[in-house]
């Protein structure tokens, strides 16, 4: 979060699939993932990163730009759906559910992809998405719609291959102080 242009980093854990996590970063522009400060960090991982990254499996890592957004911020639950170039986009169906934020993202395959020590620590190369829908909802269990059971019903109805994650931690640039 100390890198130029970075706004917020959030960590989510899958609701129904053990061992699945989503790390989601907001930045002012995609250029934030090309800065010298960012790459210096990736080329000198912390001891914690050195211990954790070799355990990563099935990683998808893509810098994306926002094609369409409704709302703002981060909320307690997120539904994510990877899309191919020609896949139908359930944006309006998910927007009707009144999410805190809904993004249609476009993958930028060449951005943030320089060789780094962190990449070497992971057991397999990262895969990349073409497009994605990311819908942030206020609660996993408390809101009428977002009980775990209802989240799975919504996933089945609007985005069968989507995953549902619960927020574990988020840090904004302002949390770091001056």
C-alpha positions as CSV (number, residue, x, y, z in Angstrom):
1,X,0.0,0.0,0.0
2,X,3.0,2.3,0.3
3,X,3.5,2.2,-3.5
4,X,2.6,5.3,-5.5
5,X,-1.0,5.3,-6.8
6,X,-2.2,2.4,-4.6
7,X,-5.5,3.1,-2.8
8,X,-6.6,-0.1,-1.0
9,X,-5.8,-3.7,-0.6
10,X,-8.4,-6.3,0.6
11,X,-8.2,-10.0,1.5
12,X,-11.2,-12.3,1.2
13,X,-11.7,-16.0,2.0
14,X,-14.0,-18.3,0.0
15,X,-17.3,-19.0,1.7
16,X,-17.8,-22.6,0.4
17,X,-14.4,-23.7,-1.0
18,X,-11.7,-24.4,1.6
19,X,-8.3,-22.9,0.9
20,X,-9.5,-20.3,-1.7
21,X,-8.6,-16.6,-1.2
22,X,-9.0,-13.4,-3.2
23,X,-6.5,-10.6,-2.9
24,X,-8.0,-7.4,-4.5
25,X,-6.1,-4.1,-4.9
26,X,-7.5,-0.8,-6.0
27,X,-5.2,1.7,-7.6
28,X,-5.6,5.1,-9.2
29,X,-4.6,3.7,-12.6
30,X,-3.1,0.6,-14.0
31,X,0.3,2.4,-14.2
32,X,0.6,1.9,-10.4
33,X,1.4,-1.7,-11.2
34,X,4.4,-0.6,-13.4
35,X,6.1,1.7,-10.9
36,X,9.7,1.2,-9.9
37,X,8.7,1.2,-6.2
38,X,6.2,-1.6,-6.9
39,X,8.7,-3.8,-8.8
40,X,11.4,-3.2,-6.1
41,X,8.9,-4.6,-3.6
42,X,8.2,-7.7,-5.7
43,X,11.9,-8.3,-6.2
44,X,12.6,-8.1,-2.5
45,X,9.9,-10.1,-0.8
46,X,9.5,-10.1,3.0
47,X,10.2,-13.2,5.0
48,X,6.4,-13.7,5.3
49,X,6.0,-13.6,1.6
50,X,8.9,-16.0,1.2
51,X,7.1,-18.5,3.5
52,X,3.6,-18.0,2.0
53,X,4.1,-17.8,-1.8
54,X,5.4,-21.3,-2.3
55,X,2.1,-22.5,-0.9
56,X,0.0,-20.7,-3.5
57,X,-1.9,-22.9,-5.9
58,X,-4.0,-22.1,-9.0
59,X,-3.1,-18.4,-9.0
60,X,-4.8,-15.9,-11.2
61,X,-3.0,-12.5,-11.2
62,X,-4.1,-9.8,-13.6
63,X,-4.1,-6.0,-13.6
64,X,-7.4,-4.8,-14.8
65,X,-9.0,-1.6,-15.9
66,X,-12.6,-0.7,-15.0
67,X,-15.0,-0.9,-18.1
68,X,-18.1,-0.2,-16.0
69,X,-18.7,0.6,-12.3
70,X,-21.7,1.0,-10.1
71,X,-21.1,2.2,-6.5
72,X,-17.9,2.5,-4.7
73,X,-15.9,1.0,-1.8
74,X,-15.5,-2.5,-0.4
75,X,-18.1,-4.6,1.4
76,X,-18.3,-7.7,3.5
77,X,-18.9,-10.2,0.7
78,X,-17.8,-10.4,-2.9
79,X,-19.0,-12.5,-5.8
80,X,-16.3,-12.9,-8.5
81,X,-16.8,-14.3,-12.0
82,X,-14.1,-14.8,-14.6
83,X,-15.3,-14.1,-18.2
84,X,-14.0,-14.9,-21.6
85,X,-14.1,-12.2,-24.3
86,X,-17.5,-13.4,-25.7
87,X,-19.1,-14.7,-22.5
88,X,-22.4,-13.1,-21.5
89,X,-22.0,-10.4,-18.7
90,X,-24.7,-10.6,-16.0
91,X,-24.0,-6.9,-15.0
92,X,-27.7,-5.8,-15.0
93,X,-28.9,-8.9,-13.1
94,X,-26.3,-8.4,-10.4
95,X,-26.9,-4.6,-10.3
96,X,-30.6,-5.3,-9.6
97,X,-29.4,-7.0,-6.3
98,X,-28.2,-3.6,-5.1
99,X,-24.5,-4.3,-4.4
100,X,-22.3,-1.8,-2.6
101,X,-20.1,-1.9,-5.7
102,X,-20.2,-3.7,-9.0
103,X,-17.2,-3.7,-11.5
104,X,-16.9,-5.0,-15.0
105,X,-13.1,-5.4,-15.4
106,X,-10.9,-5.8,-18.5
107,X,-7.7,-7.7,-18.1
108,X,-4.5,-5.9,-19.1
109,X,-2.2,-8.9,-19.9
110,X,1.0,-6.9,-20.3
111,X,0.7,-4.7,-17.3
112,X,2.5,-5.6,-14.0
113,X,4.0,-8.8,-15.5
114,X,7.7,-8.2,-15.3
115,X,9.8,-11.0,-13.9
116,X,10.1,-10.8,-10.1
117,X,11.3,-12.9,-7.2
118,X,7.7,-13.2,-5.9
119,X,6.8,-15.0,-9.2
120,X,9.7,-17.3,-8.8
121,X,8.4,-18.3,-5.3
122,X,5.1,-19.5,-6.6
123,X,5.1,-23.2,-7.8
124,X,3.4,-22.4,-11.2
125,X,3.0,-19.4,-13.4
126,X,0.1,-17.1,-12.7
127,X,-2.9,-17.4,-15.1
128,X,-4.6,-14.3,-16.3
129,X,-8.2,-13.3,-16.8
130,X,-9.7,-11.6,-19.9
131,X,-12.6,-10.0,-18.1
132,X,-14.3,-10.3,-14.8
133,X,-17.3,-9.2,-12.8
134,X,-16.7,-8.3,-9.2
135,X,-19.8,-7.6,-7.1
136,X,-19.3,-6.4,-3.5
137,X,-22.3,-6.9,-1.1
138,X,-22.8,-5.6,2.4
139,X,-23.0,-8.9,4.3
140,X,-22.4,-12.6,3.9
141,X,-25.0,-13.6,6.5
142,X,-26.9,-10.6,7.9
143,X,-28.7,-9.0,4.9
144,X,-31.8,-10.7,3.6
145,X,-30.1,-11.5,0.3
146,X,-26.6,-12.4,1.4
147,X,-27.0,-15.4,3.7
148,X,-24.5,-18.1,2.5
149,X,-27.5,-20.1,1.2
150,X,-28.9,-17.1,-0.7
151,X,-25.5,-16.2,-2.1
152,X,-25.2,-19.7,-3.5
153,X,-28.7,-19.4,-5.0
154,X,-27.7,-16.0,-6.6
155,X,-24.5,-17.5,-8.0
156,X,-26.5,-20.4,-9.5
157,X,-29.1,-18.1,-11.0
158,X,-26.9,-15.3,-12.4
159,X,-23.3,-16.6,-12.5
160,X,-23.0,-20.4,-12.0
161,X,-19.2,-20.4,-12.3
162,X,-18.7,-17.5,-9.9
163,X,-17.2,-17.8,-6.4
164,X,-18.4,-16.1,-3.2
165,X,-15.8,-14.7,-0.8
166,X,-16.1,-13.1,2.7
167,X,-13.9,-10.0,3.6
168,X,-11.2,-10.8,6.1
169,X,-9.2,-7.6,6.1
170,X,-8.8,-4.3,4.1
171,X,-6.2,-1.5,4.3
172,X,-6.6,1.8,2.6
173,X,-3.8,4.3,1.9
174,X,-5.3,6.6,4.6
175,X,-4.8,3.7,7.2
176,X,-1.1,4.0,6.8
177,X,-0.9,7.6,8.2
178,X,1.2,10.4,6.9
